[in-house]
Amino acid sequence: MYVFMNDETREKILGRAKRINGQVAGVQRMIEEGRYCVDILNQISAVRSALDALGVELLTSHLETCVLGAEKDGRHSAAKAMKPKELVAEVRTVLSGFLR
């Protein structure tokens, strides 16, 4: 199996994902407890910000390892060889979906 990110990066991203999971569980608890709607909305906003930060971290890792590092370290099994224009188009597509 190809490892597309180093252990340090994987742990950092996994840690962020686990914290987000806890935040989402917190939103559920707040709803179950009948907490003030504005407080719940603030927590939802925090979850969205955390998801955005996770996405940026993952995209950065993708660019560093799967795109720029592909020539020397191999390629992720899901990746295909692309020309520079194709890579730019892929990044544009990914960013467009991510920023919606």
N, C-alpha and C positions, 0 to 999 in steps of 0.2 A: 504494500500500500504506500502511495506517495504521501509524504507529510508536507502540506502546503504552507505551514507556518511553524516557526520554532516553538519550543516548549514554553518559553517565557511569554511570547505573544499569545499562544493558545491559552495559557493560564490567565493572562490579563483579560482577554476577551470572554473567557468562560466566567471569570469573576464578575465582570460587568453583567453578563446574562443572568447569573444567579441573583445579583442584587435587584435587577429589573423584575425577576420572578417574585422576589420578596415584596417589591413595591406593588405589583399587581395584586398579590394576595392581600396586601394592606388595603387596597382600594375595595376589594371584596368585603373585607372585615368592616371597613367603614360603612359600607352600604348596609350590611347585615345589622350593624349597631345603630343605624339610623342617624349617622353623623350629619352635621350641617353640610348642605349641598356645596357651598363655596369651598369648604375644606376638601371635599372629595374632588371637586374640579381642580383645585390646586395640586392635589396628589396626582391626578391624571396628567396634568401639565408636566409634572416632574418625571413621570414615566415616559412621556413622549420625548422629553429632552434627553433622558437616559438612552432611549432607543436610537435617537439621532446620533448620539456620541458613539454608541456601539456600532452603528452603521458606518460612521466615518472611520473608526478603528479597523473594522473589517475590510473596508474598501482600500484603506492605506496598506494593510497587510497584503491584500490581493495584488495591488500594483507593485509592491516591493518584491513579492515572491513569485506570483504566477505570471506577471507581465514582465517586469524588468529582470527578475532573477531566473526566468525560464531558460535562458540560454546556457547558464552555467550549472544550475541545480536540477535540471529536469523540469517536467511540466506536470501539473495536476492531471489526473486521469480524465477529468471532465473537460479540460482545456484542449483547444486545437491550435495548431500553428497558424499565426495570422501575420499579415503584413501591417506596417505601421498605421495605414489608413483604416484597416479593419479593427485594429486595437482601439483607435480613437473612437470609432463608431460604437464599439462594444461599451466603452467607458461612458460615452454619451447616453446610450440606451439605459445602462445601469443607473446612472445619475438621474436621468429623467424619471425612472420608476421610483427611485429612492426619495426624491424630493417632492413627490406628489403629496 
